[in-house]
Amino acid sequence: MTAQPIKQQKLATSAAEELLALILREGFKAGQRLPPERVLAEQMSISRTSLRDGIARLEVLGHLEARQGNGVFVREPSAAHLTQPFQGMLIRSPQNVAHLLEFRQMMEPEVAAQAAARATPAQIAQLRLCLECQETARSRQIKLSDEDLIFHGLIAQIAGNEVVMLVLDTLRSLMTQLRDQVVGDRPELTISEHRAVVEAIASASPQAARQAMLAHLRSVRRHAAPLMDQGEDNA
């Protein structure tokens, strides 16, 4: 009795994989419309039903957008799309949030070290401007969550690895709510730790940048621990 649904799932997955391969092979860019369903189904040698299932899967993942009456268009998947399958998992299991924080601690110190090795004077000026914006937000009693996102994103950009930028952007999207809580009620400490990271990057010392970012993320984990414990108590 369960064989048919499983088979349908496999067909949909296969159709999605084949369609994505076709999009890449044919060089379709974001914003371009795909050929009509009939043409695609014939080209891929699959039924239109399987094709629609594949399109639906790629739409959920952010690769496609079906517009009523206009066809199916190629999209560039965002971190928001990539994180959707994990949002419910994180809400139900605070331990997964702890693992995400641990993963950030593994990755971001090395990103900061790479940024220290590559930062230009203009990029260092951008980091200092980020600090000024954080100070302004603090003085106006505005939470630093948005400024924190910009700050860490800029360091990843300076490091110059697009894969790292995508991974960190995805992590930050997953942890938006936690960031509001952790960063929101300790702005002075956050800015102080950020300033230490910037000065280490400006010194062009990968080791100093690595240590400064590690100290910052350890502080974040310590501050987040009670919040995650509360989540476990409410689970």
N, C-alpha and C positions, 0 to 999 in steps of 0.2 A: 504493500500500500504506500510506502514512503519512497519507492523507487522513482516515480514520476516527478514529484517535486524536486528531488535531488538532481534528476536528469535535466529538468528545466533550468535549475540554478547553474549547472555546468554549461548549458548552452548559452545562457545569458552572459556568463563570465567569459566564455570563449568568444562570443560576438563582440563584447566590449573590448577585449584584448586585440582582436583582429581589426576592429574599426580604429582603435587608437594607433595601431601599427600603420594602417592605411593613411591616416591623417599625417603622421610623421613622414612616411615614405613619399607622399605626394606634396609635402611641404606646405600644408594649409597653415595659415597664420591666424592669430587671434583676430576676431572680427569678420573672418571670411565665412561665407555660407557654404555648407556641404551640398553636394549634388542631391537630387531628389531620392526618396527612399527606394523607388523602383530601380534606379541606376545603381545605387550603392548595394542593394541586395543582389543584383545580378553580378556586379563586380566582385562581391565577396562570396558568391555562390551559397547564400543562406536565405532563409525565408524572411519575409518582411516582419513577421512576428518576432523572430529572433533578433533582427536588426533593431526593432523598436526597444526590445529589452536591453540590448547593448547600449543604445543611445541613452536610455533612462539611467543606467548605471554610470555612464560617463558624465551625465548631467549632475548626478548626486556628488560626484568627485570633483566637479568644477571644470571639466574639460570641454563640455558642450553646454549650449543654451538653446532650448527649443522655444521659438517664438510663434505664438498662435497665428497661423495664416501667412507667416513669412519664411518658415523653414527652420533648419537647425544650424546654429552658428558655433564656430570654434571659440573657446575661451581660454584664458590663461589661468590655471587653478591658483587660488590664493591660500594663504595659511588658514583663513577662516574655514574654507571648504575642507582642507586636510584635517582639521581638528574636530570637525563635527562628530565623527564616529566615536571619539574619545570623551566627549563632554559628559555624557551620562555616566560613564565608567568612573570619572574623576569625582563627580558629585557623590556617588555611592561609596567610594572607597578612598578615604583620605590618605591611606598608605601609598596610593599611586601618586598623589601630589608630593609626598615625601620622596618618592623615587625620582620624580621630575626635578625636584630641587637638587637631589644628589647628582643627577645627570648634568645639570647646569654647572655644578661645582667641578665636575670632571672636565667639562668642555670650555667654559668661558675664561678661566685663567690662561689657557693656551691661546685663545683668541686675543686676549689682551696683550700677551707676549708678542704675538705676530703683529698686532697693531703698533706696538712700540718699535718694532724693527722696520715698519713701513711708513709710519705717519709722516706726512709732509707738514711744513709750518702752517699751511692753510687749514689742514685737517685738525691740527692741534688747536688752532683758533676757533674752529667749529665746536670742539669739545669744551673749550672755555666759555663759549657763548651758551652752550647747554647748561653749564653750571650757573650762569647769570640768570637764565630763564627759570631754573629751579629755585634760586633765591627769591626771584620775583613772585613765583607761585607761592612759596612758603610765607612771604610777607603778607600776601593777600589771603592766606589761609585756604589756598586751593590745594587739593591733594596732588602729590607729585607723580601719580601713576602714569599719566601721559608723558610727562617729561622723562620719567624713568625709561619708558619704552623707547623714546627717541635716543636717549643716551646710550643704552646698550646696543641699539640698532646701529648707531653711528660707529661704535667701536668694531662691530662685526663688519661693517662696510669698509672701514679702514684696513682691517685684516685682509680683505680682498678675496675671500673664498665664497663663491655664490652658494655652494652646498651648505656651508656653515650658516650663511645668512638665512637660508630657507628653514633649516632645522631650528635655529634660535627664534625666528619669527613664529614658527609653529608652536614652540614651547611657550612663548610669551602670550600667544593667543589663548592657549589652554589655561594659563594661570592668571587671567585678567582679574578675576574676582579676588584671588589671594593677594595679588599685587596691591589692589586697592586697600586691603586690610593691613598688609605688612608695611607698605610705604607710607600710607596715609597718616599714621599716628606717630611717626618718628622722623619727621622731615629733616631736623638738624643733623641727626646721625647719618641719614641717607646721604645728604649733601656732603658731609665731612668725608664719608667713605668714597663717594664719587670723586671728590677733589683729590684724594690720595691716588686714585687710579689715574686721573688725568695727569697729575704731576709725574707719576712713574712713566706713563707713555711719553710725555714731553721730554723726559730725560733720556729717551731712546734706550732704556734698559729693559730688555725682555724679562729678565729675572725679577726686577722690581715691579713691573706691571703684573706679572704672574702672581706675585705674592700679595699685591694690593687687591687684585680682583678676588683672589682666594679668601682673603680676610673679609671682604665685603660679603661674599656669598655665604661664608660661614655665619656671619652675623644675621643674614636673612634667614638662614635655616634655624638658628636659635630662636629668632623672634617668631617664626612661623610655627614652631613646634607646639606651643599651647593652643593655637588655632586649630591645628590638625587633631590634637587630642580632643578638643571640644567636638569636632566633627565625628570622631569615632564614638564619643559618648552619645551623640544624637542619632547615630546610624541604627 
